[in-house]
Amino acid sequence: MDHLEYYFNIYLPTVKGLSQSTIVSYKATFRILMEFLYTVKGIPSDKVEFSTFDDKLIMEFLSWLETERSCSVSTRNQRLSAIAAFSIYAQNRDFGSAVTFRNCVLKVPKKKVPRKGRSSFTRDEVKTLFQLPDSSNEIGLRDKTLLCFMYASGTRAQEVCDLTVGDIQFYPDRAGINIHGKGQKVRRIGIPCDASNMLKKYIEHRRIINDTGRHVFSSQTHEKMSVACIEEIYSKYIDKAKLEYPEMFRYSYTPHSMRHTTATHMLEAGVPLIVVKNFLGHVSLQTTQIYTEITQDTMNKQLKSWNDKWFLKDNSHFENTNGKSNIPEFLR
């Protein structure tokens, strides 16, 4: 399809709000789609037309993703979104040929993603995690700074990768940081003094404090760290933590767990939901509300405090002349 080359190389990079990772994902979708058409349906790429696609074929492709490629429901839905985005573009450029294609895509529903329990760290687990890296060597110092920064800022892994020295302004009591979020949107956040000082010392240690274009966190092989590298860092220390502290760290964790932890702890500390929303860079308040599932321990403490403060105390004293309780058996 001649439209695809123009779509990926000319059109997509100009679309406002699309990140580079989204464009890469869209390209991957169509590479896999062409693989499916050739290997499963026997249709070579030079024979693919808009009329090739109907809702039955698209459904077959999505089912193939799940069964043959072991893709999750989320990935399946992402692939469908990529096809839907292309169908809109195609319809606008060549209505007569693509309108049927667009209508077929609209017939294909997204699957409901099974809700997963969100794993976040307790306060003790966060403290323990910070103590694991050996800050006497370069890698350990980097890892400790990275973990502390992600907790203080609630940033996504990709946002940490994109962070440069020029994005940070240090003040005596805090640091102001420009975070480059999803859809090329920039938000301004502040991190507290302790985290700010640690970050500044690390940048000074690397001797890049005046190199505004340098990335704050680098891998051992690249100047700019990748998301995969951050995932490896978390995996390394969480595995270590589970061995050394088997009574803690009982769930599965990813770098995004730290962002969830930051949001949860902020809400438990009484920070208003709207402030957390802006801090995390959410477009919708509804997205932020997923973090309102506070821990059972916090719930118990809050309920106890409420009971102690608002419930009347029974200070009455009754004489028990019979030596037996006056309380009915079923109330004991």
ABEGO torsion letter per residue (X at the ends): XAAAAAAAAAAAAABBGBBAAAAAAAAAAAAAAAAAAAAAAGBBAAABBAAABBAAAAAAAAAAAAAAAGBBAAAAAAAAAAAAAAAAAAAAABAAAAAAAAAAAAABBBBBBBBBBBBBBBAAAAAAAAAABBAABAAAAAAAAAAAAAAAAGBBAAAAAABBAAABBBBAABBBBBBBBBGGBBBBBBBBAAAAAAAAAAAAAAGAAABAABBABBBAABABBBAAAAAAAAAAAAAAAAAABAABGABBBBAAAAAAAAAAAAAAAGBBAAAAAAAAGBABAAAAAAAABBBAAAAAAAAAAAAAAABBBBABBBBBAAGBBABBAAAX
